[in-house]
Structures are given as structure tokens and as C-alpha cells.
Amino acid sequence: MAEDLDEKARRVRELLSSFYKSDESDSGDFDLDAPGDGGVSARRRDTLLQINTKGFEPERYMASLVRKTNLPTLLKKHVEVAAEIKNLDSDMQMLVYENYNKFISATDTIKVMKDNVAGMESNMQQLLEKVTAVRTKSDNINASLFERRGRIEELNGTRSLLRKVQFVFDLPKRLRKCLKEGDYAQAVKFYVGASPVLETYGSSSFRTCKQESEEVIATISKRLQAKFLADSEPLPGRAEAVALLQQLKFPVDVLMDGFLTSNMKHLLELQTLSHKSKSPDDAKKFITEFTQTATAFRSIFPTGESRLNEAAKDLLDKYFANVNVSLQPEAGSLSAAELISLLKSLSADVAKMHEVMPEAGFIDGAIQAVESAVKQHVNHKFKVLYAQVTGALSDIHSPKQEQAKDQQKPLLLSLENVQNLIVNGGLEVLKDLTQLLDDSVDFLVSWRDAYIDLVQGGFQEFFGSLVDHFISLSLASATQGEGSDQRLGSPAPGFVLLLSRLSTFIEQEGVPRITEAVGDSFIGGSLGDRPAFLPSEICRAFRAAAEKFLRQFIDVRSRKLSIMICKSITTPNWLQYKEPRDVRMFADLLLDEVKGMEGEVKQVLEPGKSHRRSDSAGSSSSTRSSNTTRGDSRSSRLNNRGKTHLLERDVAKLFKQRVEIFTRPELTQASVISMVVKIALKSFQEYVRLETFSRCGFQQIQLDTQYLRDPLREVVDDDNVVDFLLDEVCAAAAERCTDPTPLEQAVLDKIVHTKREKRLDDEATKVFI
């Protein structure tokens, strides 16, 4: 089907081509380029090409066809040719039917064109004859007037000169008449028209006329100046006076300067009064006076726009100086509502002034003033928030905080106060700054993205400064925590722990809440290479600071315990130590210090994971004591047997469960307390290794460790660690003892029990007091 349609279209094009008598080359080229689908053979295309040419030879074609094809092919070809002939006849009829109306219309159009052109040639001939006649008459007139033309032109020149001379002679009379009638414009016109003659002949023939005319013009000039200076005179009259004076070559710049000087001085006085009184009526009066002055100047001096802009510069500087003072007061600060009210008033005033003086730069000055005021407002809000937070931290860190010891959980109250200041204060700042966007202040629309970046950058700078302030406070606390400043005492380590907890709170809760609020109100910005507010960067900084502060707290607390242990070990003479009858005071001081640290930690940190305890505290204590005794006895035997057995013992310890001392602490109560206790007990062991003990000294160490065992087990997350480290202390003492004979279990338990009862009574007495 597609092949038949293509063949039909091709035949129609060939018929049209033959109708318009196209060249054979065109027909041949067309057939060669005709599309095919591969079903028509090359031989058939050659046959069609031959048939469609003008030099087609039927006999030769038939002879060639009979010679090259067989009978079935000839019959098939016959059928094809017959079908093609029939198709060609139908195509020819279709071509005629489809284009019949077009042919008829074209014939009618050609006939009408012939009828219209038929009379055109005669009309053109008549037009040519008339034009020739007009030209002939014009030549005759020019020839007849040629001899008199020069004389006529000479007489006309003389006549014009006589009229000018007569006008000059009559000029004083005309000027006096105009002066009397007040027609100054006509007088100036007469004088300006006669000025060339007076300047040329005024010193000879027309001297009297010139003098009289100048006297009258001088009087007119004075009246025009008076008319210009009269405030009661309407603007058109004053403008006309200036224009006439300018035609008389009067120095108009003098008038312009005088007008600007007097009016600008008056406007400056109004501006100063408006700024001092803060009255809307005075401000409105200034704007009205300014617009009237600018309109009057522009009407009177149309060409003095540049002078007006120059004269208004001082007024512009004074105006925006007062605007900046109003928008940025030295004392106190404006609320967002007050700032918006002032900005809207400024927008309305500047719009009126810009309308009369678009080239004076009021819009640019207003935009700069608004940007400066808004930046100052944003910076002030963040400075106030920063001052509140740092002030609260300073109060916690100050010596007055000693009074808080009488309060319950002072660190907890301080922590909650600072947390509320940071989050609620930040949200209040956002609420205030969002009003500047919600009210759509005109001058803020043009730099909305810059304002969003300003607010986001304010939070970035606020949190960055807060991290730096935390670090500076922690450094100060680090020196104070060593006891160098007795006025501050022990709160310094607790303050560092509070900084760690506060940093974690800001990272996990404060920054996400602020980020969510910023995303709701301040979408967009990022005019620079990077966003102005980077929560991830802030969180990383606070996370690192929290870890630093936590390690600092652990270091300070463990160092203090280690110093206490060091003094308790290095002070006595262990070789001459008497038989122990009681636990040393150092153990109570150590437990008091741990208890104080526990109180600070529980105020600030979360409990964390549950405490891992052995099956029974009492049985564990007794068992641990007996194990210690057996271990001490075993150590004694090892000492008697020599270094070989000591080496075997050390090798056996390698296969025991290893206790990690310096691990990464978690921000929980159990982790922090356990870390401090482990470091202290490890230092206990190391100090014991440096001393040599007698039997009584060894028994005193055994008694002290047994007394410390249960209280320390209560505060750590894994009591097995306490047992292990205290066992190591006893083992180290046994190794360094000349006679490691332990106390009897009954004596040991009795002394420890008595000491604990006494400690409980003392604590109850303190609570009662």
C-alpha cells in the first residue's frame, strides 16, 4: 500500500512537471531521487526512466524487452503497463478536476489586468504634455524677471534696514510704555531684538537711544529681581522673572545661590528642631517644606538640577545623621516593633523626598541607614543573649557561689537556668528578628537574603563565642581546682563538669531546636561561598568541648585523690609502724572527697547504666577478705621461696581479666565516678610499690583497703574493679613487706565494723546539725 501511494505521488509530480514544460534533466533528476523501499528493482527504474523521456523509442524498447525477458515476465509486464496507463488516465483527470477552478480564476484575473492597462498609456501621455507646458511657462517667467530681481532684493534690504532704524529710534518710547503697563516680557523682547544694532552703532548714531533704553532696562531688571525674591509671588511669575533676567544677561547663578542658601538654612533649622522634639508634626513640616523648596527651585531654575543636588548634600548628611541616631540610640536599644515603626516612617519620608529629588541619593542613604540600624539591632540582640549566658556562668563561678552550698543541688539549678537562657533566649531573639521579615519593611526587601545571612551568622558567631568562653572558663577552673585559690575552693571541678553537661545539652538539644526555628522563619540566604549557619560544625565543636571538660574534671578530681593518697603513703615510717588499732583518718578523708564528688556528679549528669554488683555484698566482703588473707599468705610463702615464685605469680596475673584504667569516659554518673576511683586506686597501688613495709605497716594497709572496699563498691559501676584494684594494693604491699603476715579475719572485721558504725553516727550528727 505504501509503495502504491509513493508511485501515485511521483506520477502526479511528473504530470505537473510535464505540464509546465520542465527540462528532461529535471525529470530525470526527480526520478533518480524518488524514494523507494527496495521492492522495485533497478531494471524497472531504468525502464520507467526510458519511458518518461522525450526521446523514447518504442520499437527499440520492445525489442530489448523481448530479448531480455521470457514470456511469463512479458505477460506480467503487459499487465503492469496496462495498469499504469489506466492510473495515468485517472491521475490526469484528477489533476484537471482539482485545478479547474484555479485555472478559470487565473484566466479571469489576466483578463481584468489587460482591461485596466488598456487606457494607462494615453493618460501617461497627457500627463507628460501638461508637465512640459508648466515647465515652459516657468522658464518664461524667470527670464522676464531676471533683470529686475537684483533691484527688488536691494530695495527689500533697504526697507528692512529702515524699519530696524525706526524701531531703534522708537525703542525708549516702547520700553517706557511696557514698564508703565508692567509688560516686562515684551520690553525684554524689544530690547533683546534691538541689542545687536545698539551694540554696533550705540557709540555714534544711536547713543541717546542706547542710554535711554539702558536706563529703562535697569529699572525693569530691578523690578524683576524684586519679583523673584517676593515669597508671595506665585511660582510661574518668579520663574518668568528669572527667565527674563537670564535673557538680559543678568548673572542668574547669584540668584540661584541666594535662593539655595536661604532655603537650605531654613530646612536645616527645621531638621534640627524635628530631631530634638521627636514630634511627628515637626517631621511632617520638614518634609513638606523640603518638597515645596525643591519644587519651587526646579520650576524657577529648570537648568539648575545639579546645583540643587549639591546644595542638598549637607542637608542630606544632617538628615541621615539624625536618622542613624534615632535608629541606633546610644542608651538602651529599640524593640523590633519600635524599629519597624521608625523604618516605616523613614520609608514614607524618603519616598516623598526622592519623588522631588530622584538624583539626590535619598534612597541609597536610606538603605545604608536601614542596613546599619538592622545590623546594629541584630548584633545587640545576640550580644545581650551572650551577656546573659556568660553572666549566669560568671555567677556560678564567682566566690558568691560558696553561699549556694546551703542550698540543695546548686549545680542542678544553675545548669537548668543556663539551659533555659540559651534555648528560650535564642528563640526570643528569633521571634524578635522575625518581625522585621513579617512586616515586610520596604528597604529590607531588597536585601532579604543578606538579612537572613546576618541572622544565621549571628547564631553561628554566638555559639562559636560560647564555646570559646567555655574553654576560657575551664582553663581558669583548671588552675583553681588545684587549691591555689582558696576563695573558690572545690566548686571549680564541679563547674567544669557543668560546662561539659551544658556543652552536651547544646549539642543534642539546643542547636537542633534553634536550627529548626531558623529553618521555619529564615529560609534562603547563603550569598557567600558557604552557608552562614552550620549546625554540624557547631555540634562538633561542643562535642569536642564536652569531652575535654569531662576529662578535665576527671583529671582534677583524680589528681586531688592521688595527692591525698600520696601524702598518706609517704608521710608514715612504715618500717617502725605500730600495730594497727584503727583505720587511718586518710580513709575517711578519701571517702568524704568521693562523696562530695558523687554529689556534684549526681546533680549534673544522668545515672547511666545500672550498677553491676556481685551476688552478696556481705559475703563478697568476707570472701574478699579471706581471699586477701590467703593471697597475703601466699605472697609470704612466695617471698620465702624467692624470685622464681614471684615470676610465676606475675605470669599467672597475665591470664586474669584485665582492668582498663584509662578508658574513654561517658557522660554518666557511673562512668565518671568509676573513672576517678579507678585512677585513684591505681595511684594507691603505685605509691605502695615505692615503699617498704614492716608487718604492722602491711596490716595497716590491709585494714585501710578493707575499710574502703564496700563504700567504693557502692559508687562505681562495677564492684569487681574495686575488688581487683584493692587486691592489687594489698598484693603490692605484701611484695614490699619484710613480714607479710596479715591481720586475723575476726580482728579485721571488728575494727572495720566499729569504724563504719562511728562514721555513720558522725554523718547522722552532721545531718541533724
Helices and strands as residue ranges (DSSP letters): H 2-19, H 24-33, H 42-51, H 58-68, H 71-118, H 120-181, H 184-201, H 207-229, H 235-247, H 252-277, H 280-300, H 305-327, H 336-356, H 362-397, G 399-406, H 410-438, H 442-445, H 448-480, H 491-505, I 506-510, H 511-521, H 535-570, G 574-576, H 585-604, H 617-641, H 643-654, H 669-689, H 695-715, H 719-735, H 745-768
